[in-house]
Amino acid sequence: MIRSVKHLTKFTITATDGDVGSVVDFYFDDERWAIRYLVVDTGKWWPGRKVLISPISVMRAEWGNQRLLLSLPRDRVRNAPDIDTHKPVSRQHESAYFDYYGYPYYWGAPGLWGAYPTPMLPTAGEIAQAGRQVAAEGQRAAERGDAHLRSASEVTGYTIHATDGDLGHVEDLMFDDVSWAVRYLVIDTSNWWFGKHVLIAPDWISNINWSNRTVTVNVSRQVLKNAPAYDRAAHLDRQWEAAYYQHLQQPGYWLDAGDARAAKTAQEYLRESAESPEDPLERRALPR
């Protein structure tokens, strides 16, 4: 199911032997667009300390009780390597963190979570094989020192530039609660269309200027204005997503390679819509 990052903020984090703290922020990977860590404030138990929790450690969620249950005891979390959340998290810090928990690295392999599409613990043999595959990439990343991790709270408020002008600002992130992949940025367009929010998928982003706090997307304001309305109070289902992607004439992220080839690529559609003032939905139907 698609969940809101803002909704998950303030959730209580519970270890196998008691509470640890509450969620205050998230780090996401701006290359593969996945939530890599929950930032947890442990002030009630360990004053002045924040810890990172990988989705791999989350055993299950109690959405109604606003609680995430871990597969770890409290001492295991307490003794994890210190990471200063006020500074960029380097690949060296991540390596120390994953080594401490015995988790496989998510970088250096094609899957969203290394060799896997979801955060999970592999067998000992799979860990060894994956370790050999990521060793070279891990060394290169450590030398670069850039883990491409961004704070969700930092991105909130970034200005969105569409192909035909400003669109609004980032209000929230939406993620898949199985893979923890970031599926959408929620954009507040109230400066132009009162009360309307639209969704932007990471695949539609052409550039992010971190210093200027701007995000440029390959989609027009007019196309998004005519898209199905996004209701923040309702859960997103696949039927709504399919209608949204069909309006934009883009292949859904849930399609396999064969299905995706049957639909227009985002670049083709967006290039054509930018070149013509006509509504592209009136000129052609979605390829079958």
C-alpha positions in Angstrom: 0.0 0.0 0.0 1.1 3.6 -0.7 1.7 5.5 2.6 2.5 9.0 3.5 5.9 9.9 5.1 4.2 12.6 7.1 1.7 10.1 8.4 4.5 7.9 9.7 6.2 10.8 11.5 5.7 10.5 15.3 5.1 6.7 15.0 6.4 4.9 18.1 9.3 2.5 17.5 9.1 -0.6 19.6 11.9 -3.1 20.0 11.4 -6.7 21.1 11.7 -5.6 24.8 10.2 -2.2 24.8 9.9 1.2 23.2 12.9 2.9 21.6 11.6 6.3 20.5 9.6 8.0 17.8 10.1 8.7 14.1 11.1 12.3 13.4 12.5 12.1 9.9 13.6 9.8 7.0 16.6 9.5 4.8 15.9 8.5 1.2 18.2 7.6 -1.6 18.0 10.1 -4.4 19.4 7.7 -7.0 17.0 4.8 -6.6 14.4 6.6 -4.6 13.9 4.4 -1.6 13.6 5.2 2.1 16.9 3.8 3.6 16.5 4.9 7.2 14.0 6.1 9.7 15.5 8.8 12.0 14.3 8.0 15.6 14.4 10.4 18.5 15.3 8.4 21.6 15.2 11.4 24.0 12.9 9.8 26.6 15.3 6.8 27.0 18.7 8.1 25.8 18.5 11.9 26.0 20.2 13.8 23.2 20.6 10.9 20.9 19.0 10.0 17.6 19.4 6.7 15.9 18.9 5.3 12.4 16.6 2.4 11.8 16.7 0.5 8.5 13.5 -0.9 7.1 15.2 -4.2 7.2 14.8 -4.1 11.0 11.0 -3.4 10.8 9.2 -6.7 11.6 5.7 -5.3 11.1 3.6 -2.2 11.4 0.5 -1.5 13.5 -0.9 1.3 11.4 -3.9 1.8 13.6 -1.8 2.1 16.8 0.8 4.2 15.0 3.6 1.8 15.9 6.4 0.1 14.1 7.7 -3.2 15.7 11.3 -4.1 15.3 13.0 -7.5 15.2 15.8 -6.1 17.5 16.2 -5.7 21.3 16.7 -2.2 22.7 20.3 -2.7 23.6 21.1 -3.7 20.1 19.7 -0.4 18.9 21.4 1.6 21.7 24.8 0.2 20.9 24.7 0.8 17.2 27.4 3.1 15.6 26.8 6.8 16.3 25.7 8.8 13.3 25.4 12.6 13.4 22.1 13.3 11.7 23.1 17.0 11.4 25.8 16.0 8.9 25.6 14.1 5.6 25.7 10.3 6.1 28.8 8.9 4.3 29.1 5.5 2.7 31.7 4.7 5.4 29.1 5.3 8.1 26.6 3.2 6.3 29.1 0.4 5.9 29.8 0.4 9.7 26.0 0.5 10.4 25.2 -2.4 8.1 28.2 -4.4 9.3 27.1 -3.9 12.9 23.7 -5.4 12.2 24.9 -8.0 9.8 22.7 -6.6 7.0 23.7 -6.8 3.3 24.6 -3.6 1.6 21.9 -2.2 -0.7 24.4 -0.5 -3.0 26.4 -2.2 -5.7 23.7 -4.5 -7.0 20.8 -3.9 -9.4 17.9 -4.5 -7.0 16.2 -1.8 -5.0 17.7 -3.4 -1.9 20.9 -4.9 -3.3 20.0 -8.3 -4.6 16.4 -8.0 -3.5 13.3 -5.9 -4.4 12.3 -5.5 -0.7 14.2 -5.0 2.6 15.0 -8.5 3.8 17.7 -10.6 5.4 19.3 -13.2 3.0 20.9 -16.4 3.9 24.6 -16.5 5.0 25.6 -17.8 1.6 23.7 -15.1 -0.2 25.3 -12.5 2.0 28.8 -13.8 1.1 28.0 -13.8 -2.6 26.5 -10.3 -2.4 29.5 -9.1 -0.4 31.9 -10.1 -3.2 29.8 -8.3 -5.8 29.6 -5.0 -4.0 33.1 -4.9 -2.7 34.5 -2.9 -5.6 31.5 -0.5 -5.8 31.6 -0.1 -2.0 35.2 1.0 -2.2 34.5 3.5 -4.9 31.6 4.9 -3.0 33.6 5.1 0.2 36.2 7.1 -1.7 33.6 9.4 -3.1 32.0 9.8 0.3 28.5 10.5 -1.2 25.8 8.1 -0.3 23.1 10.1 -2.1 21.0 10.2 1.1 18.6 13.1 1.6 16.4 14.1 4.5 12.6 14.0 3.7 12.1 17.0 6.0 14.7 19.0 4.1 13.0 18.4 0.7 9.7 19.5 2.1 9.1 23.0 0.7 11.2 22.6 -2.5 9.8 24.5 -5.4 8.6 22.5 -8.4 9.3 23.8 -11.9 7.1 22.3 -14.7 7.8 22.6 -18.4 5.5 25.7 -18.6 6.2 27.4 -15.2 6.2 26.9 -11.5 3.8 24.3 -10.2 3.9 24.5 -6.4 6.1 23.1 -3.6 6.8 19.7 -2.1 4.5 18.9 0.8 5.0 15.2 1.4 6.5 11.9 0.0 4.5 8.8 -0.7 6.1 5.4 -0.4 5.3 1.7 -0.9 5.1 0.1 2.6 6.5 -3.3 1.2 9.5 -2.2 -0.8 9.9 1.3 0.9 10.3 2.8 -2.6 9.4 6.4 -2.9 6.6 6.5 -5.4 5.5 10.1 -5.4 6.2 13.6 -4.3 3.0 15.3 -3.1 2.8 18.9 -4.6 0.8 21.7 -3.1 -0.4 23.8 -6.0 -2.5 26.2 -3.8 -0.9 29.3 -5.3 -2.6 28.5 -8.6 -5.4 26.0 -8.0 -6.9 26.4 -4.5 -7.0 23.1 -2.6 -5.6 20.9 -5.3 -2.7 18.6 -4.8 -0.9 16.6 -7.5 1.5 13.8 -7.5 4.9 13.7 -9.2 6.7 10.4 -9.7 10.5 10.3 -9.4 10.8 9.1 -13.0 9.4 12.4 -14.2 12.1 14.5 -12.5 14.7 15.8 -14.8 16.8 17.8 -12.3 17.1 18.6 -8.6 19.1 21.7 -7.6 19.8 21.0 -3.9 21.4 24.4 -3.3 18.5 26.3 -4.8 15.8 24.0 -3.3 14.2 23.4 -6.7 12.9 20.3 -8.6 12.4 20.4 -12.4 9.9 17.9 -13.9 9.2 16.9 -17.5 5.5 17.5 -17.3 3.3 20.5 -17.9 1.1 22.3 -15.4 -1.9 22.0 -17.8 -1.6 18.2 -18.0 -1.4 17.9 -14.2 -4.3 20.4 -13.7 -6.6 18.1 -15.8 -5.3 14.9 -14.1 -7.5 12.9 -11.6 -7.7 14.7 -8.3 -5.5 13.4 -5.4 -7.4 13.3 -2.1 -4.9 13.3 0.8 -7.5 11.8 3.1 -8.0 8.7 0.9 -5.7 5.7 0.3 -4.2 5.4 -3.1 -5.2 2.2 -4.9 -4.0 0.7 -8.2 -7.1 1.7 -10.0 -6.5 5.4 -9.2 -2.9 5.1 -10.1 -3.6 3.4 -13.4 -6.0 6.2 -14.3 -3.4 8.8 -13.3 -0.7 7.2 -15.3 -3.0 6.8 -18.3 -3.9 10.5 -18.2 -0.2 11.2 -18.4 0.4 8.5 -21.0 3.2 7.0 -19.0 3.9 3.3 -18.2 3.1 2.5 -14.6 6.0 1.5 -12.3 4.2 -1.8 -11.6 4.5 -2.9 -15.2 7.1 -5.4 -16.3 9.5 -4.6 -19.2 7.2 -6.1 -21.8 4.1 -4.1 -20.7 6.2 -1.0 -20.4 7.3 -1.2 -24.0 3.6 -1.1 -25.1 3.2 2.3 -23.6 4.7 5.6 -24.5 7.9 6.5 -22.7 7.7 9.6 -20.5 10.3 11.3 -22.7 8.3 10.7 -25.9 5.0 11.9 -24.5 6.4 14.9 -22.7 8.5 16.1 -25.7 5.4 15.9 -27.9 3.2 17.7 -25.4 5.7 20.5 -25.1 6.0 20.9 -28.9 2.2 21.2 -29.4 -0.4 23.4 -27.7 -3.0 20.8 -28.3 -4.2 18.5 -25.6 -2.3 15.3 -26.4 -5.2 13.2 -25.0 -7.5 14.6 -27.8 -5.0 13.7 -30.5 -4.2 10.1 -29.7 -5.2 7.3 -27.5 -3.0 5.3 -25.1 -1.2 2.6 -27.1 -2.7 -0.8 -26.7 
